[in-house]
């Protein structure tokens, strides 16, 4: 069964849509640079302040805890007020918070500054996904989501790379000040971007009467769509793994292969930056497969996540040395190929006036059960055992994620057919 392509075209001109997309990409990249720059500096911070591995993990979790608390209310502001103004203000806030990290004098101060970064970043993913869903036709949605989400590994890799280099050359505090500046510039530019009009929250009954949504209708919009519920938790499983790898892979290379801190950061960033290939490629393949397979948006993430689980298991359990590193590089390509289809599902099967809210729920679930939990859980296992044992649980988590995506694929087409069709209008 084929799904008809959306023929409504672009919201703005193709050229202007691509300009807005470029700014969205850069903001997401600097979001993750600011978020992950600390990871390759753990050894330096632990040495200077005498903190534990668990406390190092908390410096990552602090960001995600703030996101979990605030992303839902901010996403409502995005959906009901302005995507461009909200995104610009948030980006300015997280850039200032990153610069503040350079002025901290102890662990508690750095922890609180990291939470401020999370407050600024809380609504960006929902706002950005809603903007992209509005800018591009549905037939290109997974592809553009894939390219946009490629900024996550790119920003993470740059952050890890810069953190290790600057920590060695100038001292670790300088890294925070340096990476904060470009994000601030892009944020100011985004304040002047055009937006689309806020979508009326309404639906049609069996007699084609237009009815304004109440709170119970909004709740029903989500809980009555199994495909998106399975997607939320499938994303959480993969995010648990990606956050664990982003946080602890430099340490793994340092401890298991006796590699210097700066080199370990470079090797880890090389693994993560290969998702630049995987995320867009996953989006391209998903959109192509969707033309002949109606549930490809979730079936592809199920298959790619299962393959990622197998590759990571082989790398951690059976391989060592250069061959292991090659397997990690393959893992780097595969790990983010799920995101294009999964992120698109959070937009496809939900009322257009609730798109940011939908992705906010995804962010809350994946951060609560994935990103905020992973650094501390892995750090605790590392404290009790070793880094090898800690990372060895990750293939199992990926297998669970693949299963959840597969279950969601069974409901996708029915859920898609129940979505209210709304034409977006420019301001």
Secondary structure, 3 states (H helix, E strand, C coil): CCCCCCCCCCCCCHHHHHHHHHHHHHHHHHHHHHHHCCHHHHHHHHHHHCCCHHHHHHHHHHHHHHHHHHHHHHHHHHHHCCHHHHHHHHHHHHHHHHHHHCCCCCHHHHHHHHHHHHHHHCCHHHHHHHHHHHHCCHHHHHHHHHHHHHHHHHHHHHHHHHHHHHHHHCCHHHHHHHHHHHHHHHHHHHCCCCCECCCCCEEECCCCCEEECCHHHHHHHHHCCHHHHHHHHHHHHHHHHHHHHHHHHHHHHHHHHCCCHHHHHHHHHHHHHCHHHHHHHHHHHHHHHHCCCCCHHHHHHHHHHHHHHHHHHHHHHCCCHHHHHHHHHHHHHHCCCCHHHHHHHHHHCCCHHHHHHHHHHHHHHHHHHHHHHHHHHHHHHHHHCCHHHHHCCHHHHHHHHHHHHHHHHCCHHHHHCCCCCCCCCEC
